[in-house]
Amino acid sequence: MRLAGGGILTLLEQETFTASSQRLHAPQNAPEANNANKTDCLPLDQIHCGDCLDWLRDLPSGCAQLVITSPPYFQQRDYVGEGLGHEASPEAYLAALLPIFRECLRIVNAQGSLIFNLGDKYRDSSLLLLPYRFAIAATEAENVRLVNAVTWVKSNPTPRQFQRRLVSSTEPFFHFVKSNDYFYDIKAFMADETAPKKAANVTASMGKRYFELIEQSKLSSEAKAKARQALTAVIQEVREGRITGYRMKIRGIHSEPFGGQEGGRKIHLERDGFTIIRLLGNKMKRDVIETPVESVKGCKHPAIYPVAVVEEFLRLLTRPGDVVIDPFMGSGSTAMACQRLARHYIGCDINPNYC
């Protein structure tokens, strides 16, 4: 077995690897995956040792619900030999990474997603912005949509004694999709953040300020009457405990919302002269994930990304029994998260020690 870095596994190493890789760890009592995942011919719950681009090309199109991975960063660490990340220039690095992204895109089904995590690099005391260069290049080169750039905030970044710049403590996770029909389970994603907030204090004077603003506005008499009626109704919803609170915007008094869509708050302001925002009490899930940088006893991998981060994306973008692929398996965070949440994993890594 020849490695991309030029090394060759001995026959004994191959036999040892083959025996270990064939031990399946299928999720117990997991529901059947969706019809888009054809798993009969896939090496489920195994890790392949070798060059990931060659390996990806052998996988059938549309076989995965999710590809989630963190490729070697540009000139950051010596992962193994002369593989990805050792290129002489940022341009050469992106040129090597994009064919891998293209294959990952091919193996994801129509409702699937791709999550790519990259770190940045300083050169001559200036950030290269390589993660964002990659995201732009990927969207320009492929028929793919970039849904979010989710920021991973490291609560325990490596201490640095920089005197003229701040310590880097964030990295982006880019969420790509092939179509607007991608699977998205926001309820499962927010399961740990749906505890309702305490309802607003209901007093006899609730809404008084809004009633005053309605009268001060330049709305027509008819529009003012509708605004008072709507405000009275929403206050009653708070009293009955159906919502925890509300906000009101009145044309000419409050700033208009930006990015409004047809039928949204901006249209309500234009049509009715006011809009009411009902607050259900749930926390708003933002495009930020905060976790500590992990270390695993006995694991010498130089860049372990947290299992907790992978689990966030598994809940959001996959179902139990779905197939998740990581072409840079590294320390195995993706596999561990899949086992915990009853998903199937398939991985690859060029380093036999990590395999």
C-alpha positions as CSV (number, residue, x, y, z in Angstrom):
1,M,0.0,0.0,0.0
2,R,1.7,3.2,-1.1
3,L,1.0,6.5,0.7
4,A,0.7,9.9,-1.0
5,G,3.7,11.1,0.9
6,G,5.8,8.4,-0.7
7,G,5.9,5.8,2.1
8,I,4.9,2.2,1.8
9,L,3.2,0.1,4.4
10,T,4.8,-3.3,5.0
11,L,2.8,-6.5,4.5
12,L,2.5,-6.9,8.2
13,E,1.3,-3.3,8.6
14,Q,-1.2,-3.9,5.8
15,E,-2.6,-7.0,7.4
16,T,-2.8,-5.3,10.8
17,F,-4.6,-2.3,9.2
18,T,-6.9,-4.5,7.2
19,A,-7.9,-6.5,10.2
20,S,-8.6,-3.5,12.3
21,S,-10.4,-1.5,9.6
22,Q,-12.8,-4.4,9.1
23,R,-14.2,-4.3,12.6
24,L,-17.5,-2.7,12.2
25,H,-19.0,-0.4,14.8
26,A,-22.4,0.1,13.4
27,P,-24.8,2.3,15.4
28,Q,-27.1,0.2,17.5
29,N,-30.9,0.4,16.9
30,A,-30.4,3.2,14.4
31,P,-33.4,3.9,12.0
32,E,-32.8,3.2,8.4
33,A,-31.1,6.0,6.5
34,N,-33.1,8.0,4.0
35,N,-33.5,6.6,0.5
36,A,-30.8,8.9,-1.0
37,N,-28.1,7.0,0.9
38,K,-27.3,3.7,-0.8
39,T,-25.1,2.1,1.8
40,D,-25.1,-1.6,0.6
41,C,-21.7,-1.4,-1.1
42,L,-20.0,1.1,1.2
43,P,-17.4,0.2,3.8
44,L,-19.4,1.6,6.7
45,D,-17.8,2.5,10.0
46,Q,-14.3,2.0,8.6
47,I,-11.2,4.2,8.1
48,H,-9.1,3.8,5.0
49,C,-5.4,4.6,5.0
50,G,-4.1,6.4,2.0
51,D,-4.4,9.4,-0.2
52,C,-7.9,10.8,0.1
53,L,-8.3,12.1,-3.4
54,D,-7.7,8.7,-4.9
55,W,-10.0,7.2,-2.3
56,L,-12.8,9.7,-2.9
57,R,-12.7,9.0,-6.6
58,D,-13.6,5.4,-5.9
59,L,-16.7,6.2,-3.9
60,P,-20.1,6.3,-5.7
61,S,-21.8,9.6,-6.4
62,G,-24.4,10.7,-4.0
63,C,-23.5,8.1,-1.3
64,A,-23.2,10.6,1.6
65,Q,-25.6,12.8,3.5
66,L,-22.7,14.9,4.9
67,V,-19.1,15.5,4.3
68,I,-17.5,17.2,7.3
69,T,-13.7,17.6,7.5
70,S,-10.8,19.8,8.4
71,P,-8.0,19.6,5.8
72,P,-4.4,20.2,6.8
73,Y,-3.9,24.0,7.1
74,F,-1.4,25.7,4.8
75,Q,2.2,25.5,6.1
76,Q,1.0,25.2,9.7
77,R,2.0,21.7,10.9
78,D,4.0,18.7,9.7
79,Y,1.1,16.2,9.5
80,V,3.1,13.6,7.4
81,G,5.5,13.7,4.6
82,E,4.8,16.1,1.8
83,G,1.0,15.9,1.5
84,L,-1.6,18.7,1.4
85,G,-0.5,21.8,3.4
86,H,3.2,21.7,2.3
87,E,2.7,23.7,-0.9
88,A,5.0,26.6,-1.6
89,S,2.3,29.2,-2.1
90,P,-1.3,29.9,-1.1
91,E,-2.3,29.5,-4.7
92,A,-0.7,26.1,-5.0
93,Y,-2.5,25.1,-1.8
94,L,-5.9,26.1,-3.1
95,A,-5.1,24.4,-6.4
96,A,-4.5,21.1,-4.5
97,L,-7.5,21.5,-2.2
98,L,-10.2,22.3,-4.8
99,P,-10.1,18.9,-6.6
100,I,-10.7,17.3,-3.2
101,F,-13.6,19.6,-2.6
102,R,-15.0,18.7,-6.0
103,E,-14.9,15.0,-5.2
104,C,-16.6,15.7,-1.9
105,L,-19.3,17.6,-3.7
106,R,-19.8,14.7,-6.0
107,I,-20.3,12.1,-3.3
108,V,-22.9,14.2,-1.4
109,N,-26.5,13.5,-2.3
110,A,-28.9,16.2,-3.5
111,Q,-30.2,16.9,0.0
112,G,-26.8,16.7,1.6
113,S,-24.2,19.2,2.9
114,L,-20.5,19.8,3.1
115,I,-18.8,21.3,6.1
116,F,-15.1,22.5,5.6
117,N,-13.1,23.9,8.4
118,L,-9.8,25.8,7.6
119,G,-7.4,27.8,9.7
120,D,-5.6,30.9,8.6
121,K,-1.9,31.7,8.2
122,Y,0.3,34.7,8.8
123,R,3.0,35.6,6.3
124,D,5.2,38.6,6.8
125,S,3.0,39.5,9.8
126,S,-0.1,39.7,7.6
127,L,-3.0,37.3,7.5
128,L,-3.5,35.5,4.2
129,L,-7.3,35.0,4.7
130,L,-6.9,31.6,3.2
131,P,-10.2,30.1,4.5
132,Y,-12.1,32.9,2.8
133,R,-10.1,32.6,-0.4
134,F,-11.0,28.9,-0.4
135,A,-14.7,29.6,0.2
136,I,-14.8,32.2,-2.7
137,A,-12.8,29.9,-5.0
138,A,-15.1,26.9,-4.2
139,T,-18.3,28.9,-5.0
140,E,-16.8,30.3,-8.2
141,A,-15.5,27.0,-9.5
142,E,-18.4,24.7,-8.6
143,N,-22.2,24.8,-8.7
144,V,-22.5,25.1,-4.9
145,R,-24.1,27.5,-2.4
146,L,-22.5,28.8,0.7
147,V,-25.2,28.8,3.4
148,N,-23.2,29.9,6.4
149,A,-19.7,30.7,7.7
150,V,-20.1,29.3,11.2
151,T,-17.5,30.7,13.6
152,W,-15.9,28.3,16.0
153,V,-14.8,30.3,19.1
154,K,-12.1,28.6,21.1
155,S,-12.7,29.3,24.8
156,N,-9.1,28.2,25.6
157,P,-6.9,29.4,22.8
158,T,-3.2,28.7,23.0
159,P,-1.6,31.6,25.0
160,R,0.7,33.8,22.9
161,Q,2.9,36.7,24.0
162,F,2.1,38.9,21.0
163,Q,2.8,42.5,21.7
164,R,1.3,43.9,18.5
165,R,-1.7,41.7,17.6
166,L,-4.4,39.9,19.4
167,V,-4.4,36.1,20.0
168,S,-6.3,34.2,17.3
169,S,-9.2,32.4,18.9
170,T,-11.7,31.7,16.0
171,E,-11.9,29.5,12.9
172,P,-14.6,29.3,10.2
173,F,-16.7,26.2,9.4
174,F,-18.1,26.7,5.9
175,H,-21.5,25.1,5.2
176,F,-22.0,24.3,1.5
177,V,-25.0,22.7,-0.2
178,K,-25.8,21.5,-3.8
179,S,-29.4,22.8,-3.9
180,N,-32.0,24.7,-1.9
181,D,-33.6,21.3,-1.0
182,Y,-30.9,20.4,1.6
183,F,-31.9,18.6,4.8
184,Y,-32.0,20.9,7.8
185,D,-33.3,19.9,11.2
186,I,-33.3,23.1,13.1
187,K,-35.4,21.6,16.0
188,A,-32.8,19.0,16.7
189,F,-30.0,21.5,16.4
190,M,-31.7,23.7,19.0
191,A,-32.8,20.9,21.3
192,D,-30.5,22.1,24.1
193,E,-31.5,25.8,23.7
194,T,-35.3,25.6,23.7
195,A,-36.0,26.2,27.4
196,P,-38.5,29.0,27.4
197,K,-37.5,32.3,28.9
198,K,-39.6,33.8,31.7
199,A,-42.6,35.7,30.4
200,A,-42.6,39.5,30.6
201,N,-44.2,41.0,33.6
202,V,-47.8,41.7,32.8
203,T,-49.0,45.0,34.2
204,A,-51.9,47.3,33.6
205,S,-49.6,49.7,31.8
206,M,-48.2,47.1,29.4
207,G,-48.1,48.6,25.9
208,K,-48.7,52.2,27.1
209,R,-45.6,53.6,25.3
210,Y,-46.6,51.9,22.0
211,F,-50.1,53.3,22.3
212,E,-48.6,56.8,22.7
213,L,-46.3,56.3,19.7
214,I,-49.2,55.2,17.6
215,E,-51.0,58.5,18.3
216,Q,-47.8,60.5,17.6
217,S,-47.3,58.8,14.3
218,K,-48.4,60.1,10.9
219,L,-50.5,57.1,10.1
220,S,-54.0,57.6,8.9
221,S,-56.9,57.3,11.3
222,E,-57.8,53.9,9.9
223,A,-54.2,52.6,10.2
224,K,-54.0,53.9,13.8
225,A,-57.2,52.1,14.7
226,K,-55.8,48.8,13.2
227,A,-52.5,49.3,15.0
228,R,-54.3,49.8,18.4
229,Q,-56.4,46.7,17.7
230,A,-53.4,44.6,16.9
231,L,-51.5,45.9,19.9
232,T,-54.4,45.1,22.2
233,A,-54.5,41.5,20.8
234,V,-50.8,40.8,21.2
235,I,-50.9,42.1,24.8
236,Q,-53.7,39.6,25.5
237,E,-51.5,36.8,24.1
238,V,-48.8,37.8,26.7
239,R,-51.4,37.8,29.5
240,E,-52.6,34.3,28.5
241,G,-49.0,33.0,28.4
242,R,-49.1,32.1,24.7
243,I,-46.0,34.2,24.0
244,T,-43.4,35.7,26.3
245,G,-43.3,39.2,24.9
246,Y,-43.5,41.3,21.7
247,R,-41.9,44.2,19.9
248,M,-43.7,46.8,17.7
249,K,-42.4,48.9,14.8
250,I,-44.3,51.9,13.5
251,R,-43.7,53.5,10.2
252,G,-42.0,56.9,10.5
253,I,-41.0,56.3,14.1
254,H,-38.9,53.1,14.1
255,S,-36.1,52.3,11.7
256,E,-37.2,49.9,8.9
257,P,-35.8,46.3,9.0
258,F,-33.2,45.5,6.5
259,G,-33.2,42.4,4.2
260,G,-37.0,42.1,4.4
261,Q,-38.7,39.6,2.1
262,E,-42.1,39.8,0.5
263,G,-44.7,39.2,3.2
264,G,-42.2,40.0,6.0
265,R,-41.9,42.9,8.4
266,K,-40.8,45.4,5.8
267,I,-43.9,44.7,3.7
268,H,-46.1,44.9,6.8
269,L,-44.7,48.4,7.5
270,E,-45.3,49.5,3.9
271,R,-48.8,48.1,3.7
272,D,-50.2,48.6,7.2
273,G,-47.9,51.2,8.7
274,F,-46.9,48.9,11.6
275,T,-45.6,45.4,12.3
276,I,-45.6,43.3,15.5
277,I,-42.9,40.8,16.4
278,R,-44.0,38.0,18.7
279,L,-41.4,36.6,21.0
280,L,-41.8,32.9,21.8
281,G,-39.1,32.8,24.5
282,N,-36.7,30.4,22.7
283,K,-33.0,31.3,22.4
284,M,-31.9,32.3,19.0
285,K,-29.3,29.9,17.5
286,R,-26.5,32.0,16.1
287,D,-23.8,31.1,13.6
288,V,-21.3,30.7,16.5
289,I,-20.2,27.6,18.3
290,E,-18.1,28.0,21.4
291,T,-16.1,25.1,22.8
292,P,-12.6,24.5,24.2
293,V,-9.8,23.2,22.1
294,E,-9.6,19.5,22.9
295,S,-6.7,17.2,23.7
296,V,-6.9,13.4,24.0
297,K,-4.6,11.5,26.2
298,G,-2.2,9.3,24.2
299,C,-3.2,11.0,20.9
300,K,-0.3,12.8,19.3
301,H,-2.3,14.4,16.5
302,P,-1.4,18.1,16.4
303,A,-4.8,19.5,15.5
304,I,-7.8,17.8,17.2
305,Y,-11.0,19.5,16.5
306,P,-13.8,19.1,19.1
307,V,-16.2,16.2,18.9
308,A,-18.8,18.6,20.3
309,V,-18.5,20.8,17.1
310,V,-19.1,17.8,14.9
311,E,-22.1,16.8,16.9
312,E,-23.7,20.2,16.4
313,F,-23.5,19.8,12.6
314,L,-24.7,16.1,12.8
315,R,-27.9,17.1,14.6
316,L,-28.5,20.0,12.1
317,L,-27.7,18.2,8.8
318,T,-28.2,14.5,9.3
319,R,-30.6,11.8,10.6
320,P,-29.8,8.7,12.6
321,G,-28.4,6.1,10.2
322,D,-27.2,8.6,7.7
323,V,-23.7,8.3,6.1
324,V,-21.1,10.9,7.1
325,I,-17.7,11.0,5.3
326,D,-14.5,12.6,6.5
327,P,-11.6,12.5,4.0
328,F,-9.1,13.9,6.6
329,M,-10.1,11.8,9.7
330,G,-7.1,12.7,11.7
331,S,-7.7,12.1,15.4
332,G,-11.1,10.6,14.7
333,S,-13.5,13.3,16.0
334,T,-16.0,12.7,13.2
335,A,-16.1,9.0,13.9
336,M,-16.5,9.5,17.6
337,A,-19.4,12.0,17.1
338,C,-21.1,9.6,14.6
339,Q,-20.9,6.7,17.1
340,R,-22.4,8.8,19.8
341,L,-25.3,10.0,17.6
342,A,-26.0,6.8,15.7
343,R,-24.7,7.9,12.3
344,H,-22.5,5.8,10.0
345,Y,-19.0,7.2,9.4
346,I,-16.5,6.5,6.6
347,G,-13.1,8.1,6.9
348,C,-9.7,8.3,5.3
349,D,-6.3,9.5,6.5
350,I,-2.8,9.4,4.9
351,N,-1.0,8.7,8.2
352,P,-1.1,5.0,9.2
353,N,-0.6,6.0,12.9
354,Y,-3.8,8.0,12.9
355,C,-5.6,5.3,11.0
